[in-house]
């Protein structure tokens, strides 16, 4: 950048922040030119609007973790331990994830790792079957930062790609924001509820085209967010997709996905999950000890199916959370010292029990 004396300290501060960040030289040079332009406008007495736009732009650019990456943990024993600790059952799903990690480890060892050959995992299953939690476990097993983007809440493709920085209230898209929030250039990003992006046929096609650009390794190494307006390499990001079904996916997108079906839980699996995972968590969240709340073993079938069959465990979790909250209230009110759920008092603790 040519030598420039800044008239105001605010411009000097922006220059310092740009110099200290890890953004590519080309992007820094572009911002430097913007600073020179604003400084010259300031000499003529008008720069406030331009300054506000550039200040906000610098804020976002300096939040992008250029060059900052976590190191992948490709240990199968450790990964299996994490998956088993967080999930009961789902053996086929866990085996496929371990295969993915094993292949990645071999490619790294042989120096032939190629992001373009890495499959994009798509987890498909009914609500509550563990799609989000299994994605979070994959991130934990591999030592990657995790973030979830709910596609069902997006009403415009600009929410993924960002808006032009000169537009009022403009910001980067959700992908760039995810990099900033995780502080890593290679996080695991879960694109959740992809089948719910839009019911509008034209808008759905636009979403599918942008998602293809984001996910396709041949294109995403130069992803351009409208707000940042600079190529950003997404090839090191690990994307996982989740959906209830894939019927609305475009053929081009499906061609790049490896679909893994999430099975429904059996009643015996739900009982094991409730005893070993859900009830201890519900007690902990409610501030209860193991002796404060216990459940008669003969009642688990009634707790699992109070209102009929449910493919997942989300409603089961809600039931146990409700039981724990009611127990906590009774203990605080001094009505009881501890609670054991029995056939006689079950209806009292489960709302809507039939």
C-alpha positions in Angstrom: 0.0 0.0 0.0 1.3 3.5 -0.9 2.3 5.6 2.1 -0.9 7.4 3.3 -1.4 9.7 6.3 -4.8 9.0 7.7 -6.7 12.0 8.9 -8.7 10.2 11.6 -7.6 7.6 14.2 -10.6 5.4 13.2 -9.0 4.8 9.8 -5.6 4.1 11.3 -7.3 1.5 13.6 -8.9 -0.2 10.7 -5.6 -0.4 8.9 -3.9 -2.0 12.0 -6.7 -4.6 12.2 -6.3 -5.5 8.6 -2.5 -5.8 8.9 -2.8 -8.1 11.9 -5.4 -10.5 10.4 -4.5 -13.6 8.4 -6.5 -12.7 5.3 -4.9 -13.4 1.9 -2.6 -10.6 0.6 -5.0 -9.9 -2.3 -7.9 -9.3 0.1 -5.8 -7.1 2.3 -4.6 -5.0 -0.7 -8.3 -4.5 -1.7 -9.2 -3.2 1.8 -6.1 -1.0 1.8 -7.3 0.6 -1.5 -10.7 1.2 0.1 -9.0 2.9 3.1 -7.1 5.2 0.8 -10.3 6.1 -1.0 -12.1 6.9 2.2 -9.2 8.9 3.5 -9.2 11.1 0.4 -13.0 11.5 0.7 -12.4 12.6 4.3 -10.2 15.4 3.1 -13.2 16.7 1.1 -15.4 16.5 4.2 -17.6 13.5 3.5 -16.8 9.9 4.4 -19.1 8.7 7.2 -21.4 6.4 5.1 -18.4 4.8 3.3 -16.6 4.4 6.7 -19.5 2.6 8.3 -19.7 0.2 5.4 -16.0 -0.5 5.4 -15.8 -0.8 9.2 -18.5 -3.4 9.2 -16.8 -5.2 6.3 -13.4 -5.3 8.1 -15.2 -6.7 11.2 -16.5 -9.6 9.2 -13.2 -10.2 7.3 -11.2 -10.3 10.5 -13.6 -12.9 11.9 -12.9 -15.3 9.1 -10.2 -17.8 10.4 -8.0 -17.8 7.3 -5.3 -20.4 7.7 -6.5 -21.6 11.1 -7.3 -25.4 11.1 -7.7 -28.2 13.6 -5.7 -31.3 13.1 -7.8 -34.4 12.3 -7.8 -37.2 14.8 -7.9 -40.4 12.7 -7.8 -43.0 15.5 -10.3 -45.7 15.0 -10.2 -46.9 18.6 -10.8 -43.4 19.9 -13.5 -42.8 17.3 -15.4 -46.0 18.1 -15.2 -45.1 21.8 -16.8 -41.7 21.2 -19.5 -43.2 19.0 -20.3 -45.9 21.5 -20.4 -43.5 24.4 -22.8 -41.2 22.6 -25.0 -43.7 20.8 -26.5 -47.1 21.6 -27.2 -49.3 18.6 -26.9 -47.9 15.1 -24.1 -50.4 14.4 -24.4 -50.1 10.7 -24.2 -46.3 10.8 -21.2 -46.3 13.1 -19.4 -48.9 11.0 -19.8 -46.8 7.9 -18.4 -43.8 9.7 -15.4 -45.8 11.0 -14.8 -47.0 7.4 -14.8 -43.3 6.3 -12.2 -42.4 8.9 -10.1 -45.5 8.1 -10.0 -44.6 4.4 -9.0 -41.0 5.2 -6.2 -42.2 7.5 -4.8 -44.5 4.8 -4.9 -41.7 2.2 -3.1 -39.3 4.7 -0.4 -41.9 5.5 0.3 -42.5 1.8 0.2 -38.8 1.0 -2.6 -39.2 -1.5 -5.4 -37.5 0.3 -7.7 -35.8 -2.2 -10.7 -33.8 -0.9 -12.4 -34.2 -4.3 -12.7 -38.0 -3.6 -14.1 -37.6 -0.1 -17.8 -38.6 0.0 -20.5 -36.2 1.3 -22.4 -38.1 4.0 -26.2 -37.6 3.9 -28.0 -38.9 7.0 -31.6 -39.8 6.2 -34.2 -40.8 8.7 -37.3 -39.8 10.7 -37.3 -37.2 13.4 -35.6 -38.2 16.6 -33.5 -41.0 15.1 -30.2 -39.2 16.0 -29.1 -37.5 12.8 -27.8 -34.3 14.5 -26.2 -36.1 17.4 -24.4 -38.6 15.2 -23.0 -35.7 13.1 -21.8 -34.0 16.3 -20.2 -37.2 17.4 -18.3 -37.5 14.1 -16.9 -34.0 14.7 -15.9 -35.0 18.2 -14.3 -38.2 17.1 -12.3 -36.4 14.4 -11.3 -33.5 16.6 -13.2 -31.0 14.4 -15.3 -28.0 15.4 -19.0 -28.5 14.9 -21.7 -26.2 13.8 -25.3 -26.8 12.5 -27.0 -24.7 9.9 -30.8 -25.2 9.7 -31.8 -25.0 6.1 -35.5 -25.3 7.0 -35.4 -21.8 8.4 -33.9 -20.1 5.3 -36.2 -18.0 3.2 -33.8 -16.8 0.6 -30.7 -18.1 -1.2 -29.0 -14.9 -0.2 -29.0 -16.2 3.4 -26.5 -18.9 2.2 -24.5 -16.7 -0.2 -24.7 -13.3 1.6 -25.8 -9.9 0.3 -23.8 -7.2 -1.4 -22.1 -5.1 1.3 -23.5 -1.9 0.0 -27.1 -3.1 0.7 -28.7 -1.8 3.9 -28.3 -4.4 6.7 -26.2 -6.7 4.6 -24.1 -9.5 6.1 -22.2 -12.6 4.9 -24.1 -15.8 4.3 -24.5 -18.7 6.8 -21.5 -20.6 5.4 -19.0 -17.7 6.0 -20.7 -17.0 9.4 -20.2 -20.7 10.3 -16.4 -20.4 9.7 -16.3 -17.3 11.9 -18.3 -18.9 14.7 -16.2 -22.0 14.8 -12.9 -20.2 14.5 -11.7 -22.9 12.1 -11.3 -23.2 8.4 -12.0 -26.9 8.4 -15.0 -27.4 10.7 -17.7 -30.0 10.3 -20.8 -28.2 9.1 -24.1 -30.0 9.4 -26.6 -28.8 6.7 -29.7 -29.8 8.6 -33.2 -30.4 7.1 -32.1 -30.1 3.5 -35.5 -31.5 2.3 -37.2 -28.4 3.9 -35.3 -25.6 2.1 -38.4 -24.4 0.3 -41.8 -25.5 -1.0 -41.5 -23.2 -4.0 -40.3 -25.0 -7.0 -38.2 -22.2 -8.5 -36.7 -21.2 -5.2 -36.0 -24.9 -4.4 -34.1 -25.2 -7.7 -32.0 -22.1 -6.8 -31.2 -23.6 -3.4 -30.2 -26.9 -4.9 -27.8 -25.1 -7.4 -26.1 -23.1 -4.6 -25.9 -26.1 -2.3 -24.3 -28.0 -5.2 -21.7 -25.2 -5.5 -21.0 -25.3 -1.8 -20.7 -29.1 -1.6 -19.0 -30.0 -4.9 -15.2 -30.3 -4.3 -14.6 -29.2 -7.9 -16.4 -25.9 -7.3 -16.2 -25.1 -3.6 -12.5 -24.2 -3.5 -13.5 -20.8 -4.9 -16.8 -20.2 -3.2 -17.7 -16.5 -3.5 -19.9 -15.0 -0.8 -21.6 -11.9 -2.2 -20.7 -9.8 1.0 -17.0 -10.8 1.2 -16.8 -10.8 -2.6 -13.5 -12.8 -2.5 -13.0 -16.5 -3.3 -13.1 -18.6 -0.1 -11.8 -22.2 -0.1 -14.4 -24.5 1.4 -12.6 -27.7 0.2 -11.3 -28.5 3.7 -14.7 -28.2 5.3 -16.4 -31.5 6.1 -20.1 -31.2 5.1 -22.7 -33.6 6.4 -26.4 -33.3 5.2 -29.4 -34.5 7.1 -33.0 -34.9 5.9 -36.2 -36.8 6.6 -36.3 -37.9 2.9 -34.4 -37.2 -0.3 -37.3 -37.2 -2.7 -36.9 -33.4 -3.4 -33.1 -33.5 -4.0 -31.9 -32.7 -7.5 -30.3 -35.5 -9.4 -27.0 -33.6 -9.7 -26.8 -33.2 -5.9 -27.8 -36.8 -5.2 -25.0 -38.0 -7.5 -22.5 -36.5 -5.0 -24.0 -37.8 -1.8 -23.4 -41.0 0.1 -26.8 -41.7 1.7 -26.8 -43.4 5.1 -30.2 -44.5 6.4 -30.9 -43.9 10.1 -33.0 -46.8 11.4 -35.9 -46.5 13.8 -35.1 -47.6 17.4 -36.7 -50.8 18.7 -38.4 -50.7 22.1 -35.5 -52.7 23.7 -33.0 -50.2 22.3 -35.1 -47.3 23.6 -35.2 -48.9 27.0 -31.4 -49.2 27.1 -31.0 -45.6 25.8 -33.5 -44.3 28.4 -31.8 -46.1 31.3 -28.1 -45.4 30.4 -28.3 -42.1 28.5 -31.5 -40.1 28.8 -32.5 -40.6 32.5 -29.0 -39.7 33.8 -28.9 -36.6 31.7 -32.5 -35.6 32.7 -31.5 -36.0 36.4 -28.4 -33.9 35.9 -30.1 -31.1 34.1 -32.7 -30.9 36.9 -30.1 -30.9 39.6 -31.1 -34.4 40.9 -28.8 -37.1 42.2 -29.2 -40.8 41.2 -31.1 -41.6 44.4 -33.4 -38.5 44.1 -35.2 -40.1 41.1 -35.5 -43.8 40.2 -37.9 -45.7 37.9 -39.4 -49.2 38.5 -37.9 -51.4 35.7 -41.4 -52.9 34.9 -42.6 -49.4 33.8 -40.3 -48.7 31.0 -42.6 -50.0 28.3 -45.4 -47.6 29.5 -42.9 -44.7 29.5 -41.6 -45.5 26.1 -45.0 -45.8 24.5 -47.4 -43.7 26.5 -49.2 -42.5 23.4 -48.2 -45.0 20.8 -45.2 -45.7 18.6 -42.5 -43.1 18.0 -39.6 -43.9 15.6 -37.1 -41.8 17.5 -36.2 -40.9 21.1 -37.1 -37.2 21.1 -40.5 -37.6 22.7 -39.0 -40.1 25.2 -36.4 -37.5 26.2 -39.2 -34.9 26.7 -41.1 -37.3 28.9 -38.0 -38.0 31.1 -37.2 -34.3 31.3 -40.8 -33.6 32.5 -40.6 -36.3 35.2 -37.3 -34.9 36.4 -38.6 -31.3 36.6 -41.7 -32.4 38.5 -39.5 -34.4 40.9 -37.3 -31.3 41.4 -40.3 -29.1 42.2 -41.6 -31.6 44.7 -38.3 -31.9 46.5 -37.9 -28.1 46.6 -41.4 -27.7 47.9 -40.5 -30.1 50.7 -43.2 -32.6 49.8 -40.8 -35.5 49.2 -37.1 -36.2 49.7 -36.9 -38.6 46.8 -39.2 -40.1 44.1 -39.6 -43.6 42.7 -41.8 -43.8 39.7 -44.2 -46.8 40.2 -47.4 -48.0 38.5 -49.4 -46.1 41.1 -47.9 -42.7 40.5 -46.9 -42.9 36.8 -49.9 -40.9 35.6 -49.0 -38.1 37.9 -45.6 -37.6 36.4 -46.4 -38.1 32.7 -48.4 -35.3 31.1 -51.1 -36.5 28.7 -50.7 -40.2 29.9 -53.6 -42.4 28.7 
